[in-house]
Amino acid sequence: MSPKRSCHPFSCCVKEKEIPFTRSQRSLVMGKFVVKPAKGGFMFNLLASNNQVVATSEIYTKKTSCRKGIASVQKNAPIAKLEDQTVEDPKVLTNPKFELFLDKAEKTRFRLKARNGEIIATSQAYKSKKAALNGIESVRTNAAEAEIVEEGDA
């Protein structure tokens, strides 16, 4: 009989005893937000557990505003619906939502909109719709519990 395991992202459970992950162990299995300086302000990237950037913010004038943007992504990503604008006659959904769309170069991208309609995170260009959908799933999975680090601490 194999030991019972927990599905909690910050611990493992062996024989009913939960063992919390350390901060460094958690960053290996979960993503992280990296706050960094940018053209006269601050921005963040959400990195997946493999350190690939899956979402990027706008440039904020203050670090506190950047952290509020992170909080908004953490709050909205897990509950955001998917509006697929790559199909003919897409159904328009209410916010919060991920909008999946084609850019001018016909590459697939997504953006996350908060409840108030503001864009709070955008993706890179993906070669396929499937890859972009995986990116959305990574944001949903990683954002809520992702560690927040300052560039240099990452």
N, C-alpha and C positions, 0 to 999 in steps of 0.2 A: 504494500500500500504506500503510495507516495504522500509526502507531507502536504498539508493543505496550504494553499498560497492565497495571499491577499491581492486584490486588484488595485489597492490604493497606490497612487503614483509615488508617494513619499515614504513608503515602508515596504518591507516584505514580511510575510507572516508564515512562520514555520511552526507546525504543531501548535497552532492556536496562540502563539506568542508573537506579537507584533514588534518588529525591530525597525526603528526609524532610520532612514537614510541620513547620512551626514550631508552637509551643504555641497561638498565636492561630488559625492555619489549622486545626489539629486540632479546636479547640472549635467551629469552624463546621460541621464534618462529623460530629462525634461528640457525644454527650451529655456531661453533667457532673453530678456530685453536688455539691449546695450544702449545706454544713453551716451551720446558723444557730441562734441562741438561741431557746428556747421555754420557756414556763411553768416556770421553775426548772430548766431543763436544756438539752439540745441535741437537734436532730432534723436529718434530711436529706431533701432532695427530689432525685429523679433527674429531670433535665431532658433532653428530646430535643434534637436539633440545632436545632429551631425554638424552643427555650426554653419549650416546654410541659411542665408537670409531668406525668410519667407514673407516678411512684411516690413514696410518702411513708413515712417511718419512724414508729415510736413515739417518744415523748420519752424520751431517755436522761438519767440524772443527770450523767454525765461526758462530756466531749468524746471521751475515748479510747474509751469504750463505743460512742459514736455511730460512730466510725471503724471499730470492729470490726463493727458492723452493716453498714456499707458493704462491708467486706471479705467478709462473708457473702453479701450480694447479688451481689457480683462473682463469687464462687465458685459459687453455686447457680443463678443465673438462666440461664446458658448450658446447663446440663444438666437443668434442671427439666422434668418432664413436665407435660402439661395435663390436669387433671381437670375436666371440664365438668359442673358441678352444675346447669346450666340444663335438662338433659334428664331425662326420666323414667328412673328406675333407673340413675343414673350409676355407672360403674365406679370403685371406690375404688382410688387408686394410692398407691404408697409415696412418701415424701419423698426428695429435694426435689421440690416441685411447685408449679405455679400452680393455684389453685382459681378457676374462673370461676363466679360465682353471681349470683343476683338478690337485691337488697336489699328492704327493706320497701316501698319506693316503686316496686318492679318495674323498677328501673334495673340494668343489668349492671355488675358490678364484678369485680375480681380481687384476690387476695392471693397473695404468694409465701411459701411455707413452706420453712424450711431442713431439712436432713437430720434434725435433732432434733425437728421438728414445730413449732418456734417460728415465728410470723408475723414476717417480717423486712421486708416492704414491702406496702403496700396502694395501691389505685388510687382515683381519683375515680369518680364515677358516670358511666357512659356511656349514651347514648340507645339504642345498638344493640349487639348481640352482636359484630357485625363490627368496630365501633370499639374495643370492649374487647379483641378478639383482636389488633387492630393495636397497642394499648397493650402487650400482653404481648410481641409481637414487638419492639417498641421497647426494652423492658427487656432482652430477650435480646440484642439487637444492641448496645445502648449500654453496659450495665452493666460488662462485663468490662474494657473499656479506657477507661472514662470518667474524665476528669480530676476531681480532688476540689478544690473551692475553698471558702474560708470566705466567708460572706455579706459583701459589701463588696468582695471580690476578683472577684466574678462578672462 
